[in-house]
Amino acid sequence: MPGLLDNDVAGVGEFDAGEIAGMRSAAWILLATAGINLLAWVVRRNGIPPLGILVDVFLGVQLLELRHGWRAWALVRAGVGAAIGVVLTVGGFFASAGPVVTSTIGVGQLAYCSSLFLLLFGHPSSKRVQAGRLVFALSVVLTVAGFVFTLVRQPT
């Protein structure tokens, strides 16, 4: 029985090295994000855990197992997330928290989803896989910055 990190998964011969690296990188990104979101939910302890955590874990495991059919669903998830990012970015200019806070989080969400697009769409080259990883790192910086801005913001 092959493990999650083996390249001997049934049907892996259909993938090139860029697709394997892209799917595995996207999988780890989804799983890491789900873990961070779960930790944030546990710390806040407010209600039912977000469904997005379960979706990200499920999609992350499917991509780690190199199940090509789930790649499209991960792209759909990235598309929905990008739409939310656009709403946050544009809506940030009208938010009571101020445009910097909400828009920074929105741009971070857009960068996060862009990293998934870079890693999963088509046949990513090794440079595109590296770019996807870098864009994910940028998304983490932007999202953390947005939350820091929230914490240090002076009430008006």
C-alpha positions in Angstrom: 0.0 0.0 0.0 1.6 3.3 -1.1 2.0 6.1 1.4 0.9 9.7 1.0 4.3 10.8 -0.1 5.2 8.0 -2.4 5.2 8.7 -6.1 4.1 5.1 -6.7 0.4 6.1 -6.5 -1.8 4.4 -9.1 -2.0 6.6 -12.2 1.0 8.8 -11.2 2.6 8.0 -14.6 0.1 10.4 -16.1 1.6 13.3 -14.3 4.8 15.2 -15.0 7.2 16.4 -12.3 5.6 19.9 -12.2 2.1 18.5 -11.7 3.3 16.3 -8.8 5.2 19.1 -7.2 2.3 21.5 -7.7 -0.3 19.1 -6.3 1.8 18.2 -3.3 2.7 21.9 -2.6 -1.0 22.9 -2.9 -1.9 19.9 -0.6 0.5 21.0 2.1 -0.7 24.6 1.8 -4.4 23.5 2.2 -3.5 21.3 5.2 -1.4 24.0 6.9 -4.1 26.6 6.4 -6.7 24.2 7.8 -4.6 23.6 10.8 -4.1 27.3 11.4 -7.8 27.9 11.0 -8.6 25.1 13.4 -6.2 26.5 16.0 -7.8 29.9 15.6 -11.2 28.4 16.0 -10.2 26.5 19.2 -8.6 29.7 20.7 -11.8 31.7 20.0 -14.2 28.9 20.8 -17.1 30.5 19.1 -19.7 28.1 17.8 -19.4 25.4 15.1 -16.1 25.1 13.3 -16.1 26.5 9.8 -16.9 24.1 7.0 -13.8 25.4 5.1 -11.5 23.6 7.5 -13.1 20.2 6.6 -13.0 21.1 2.9 -9.4 22.1 3.0 -8.4 18.9 4.9 -10.3 16.7 2.5 -8.9 18.4 -0.6 -5.4 18.5 0.8 -5.5 14.7 1.5 -6.8 14.0 -2.0 -4.0 16.1 -3.6 -1.4 14.4 -1.5 -2.6 11.1 -2.8 -2.3 12.6 -6.3 -6.0 12.2 -7.2 -6.2 14.2 -10.3 -10.0 14.6 -10.3 -9.9 16.5 -7.1 -7.5 19.1 -8.5 -10.5 20.7 -10.3 -12.4 21.0 -7.0 -9.4 22.6 -5.4 -9.4 25.1 -8.2 -13.1 25.8 -7.5 -12.3 26.3 -3.9 -9.6 28.8 -4.9 -12.1 30.6 -7.1 -14.6 30.9 -4.3 -11.8 32.1 -2.0 -10.7 34.7 -4.7 -14.2 36.0 -4.9 -14.3 36.5 -1.1 -10.9 38.2 -1.4 -12.3 40.6 -3.9 -15.2 41.4 -1.7 -12.9 41.9 1.3 -10.6 44.1 -0.7 -13.3 46.3 -2.2 -15.5 46.2 0.9 -12.5 47.2 3.0 -12.8 50.8 1.8 -16.3 51.0 3.3 -15.6 49.0 6.5 -15.6 50.5 9.9 -12.3 48.8 10.7 -10.7 51.0 8.0 -9.5 50.3 4.5 -6.0 49.2 5.5 -7.2 46.4 7.8 -9.9 44.7 5.7 -8.2 45.4 2.4 -4.9 43.9 3.6 -6.7 40.7 4.7 -8.5 40.7 1.3 -5.3 41.0 -0.7 -3.8 38.3 1.4 -6.8 36.1 0.5 -6.3 36.9 -3.2 -2.6 36.0 -2.9 -3.5 32.7 -1.1 -5.9 31.7 -3.9 -3.5 32.9 -6.6 -0.9 30.5 -5.1 -3.3 27.6 -5.5 -4.0 28.6 -9.1 -0.3 28.8 -9.9 0.3 25.3 -8.3 -2.7 23.5 -9.8 -3.7 25.0 -13.1 -2.5 23.2 -16.2 1.1 21.8 -16.2 3.1 23.9 -13.8 6.8 24.3 -14.5 9.3 24.2 -11.7 9.5 28.0 -11.8 5.7 28.3 -11.5 5.7 25.9 -8.5 8.4 28.1 -6.9 6.3 31.2 -7.7 3.2 29.6 -6.2 5.1 28.8 -3.0 6.5 32.4 -2.8 3.0 33.9 -3.4 1.7 31.7 -0.6 4.4 33.1 1.7 3.4 36.6 0.6 -0.2 35.8 1.5 0.8 34.7 5.0 2.6 38.0 5.5 -0.3 40.0 4.3 -2.9 38.1 6.3 -0.8 38.3 9.5 -0.2 42.0 8.8 -4.0 42.5 8.5 -4.6 40.8 11.8 -1.9 42.8 13.5 -3.4 46.0 12.1 -6.7 44.9 13.7 -5.1 44.4 17.1 -3.2 47.7 17.2 -5.8 49.8 15.6 -6.9 52.7 17.8 -10.7 52.9 18.2 -12.1 56.1 16.8 
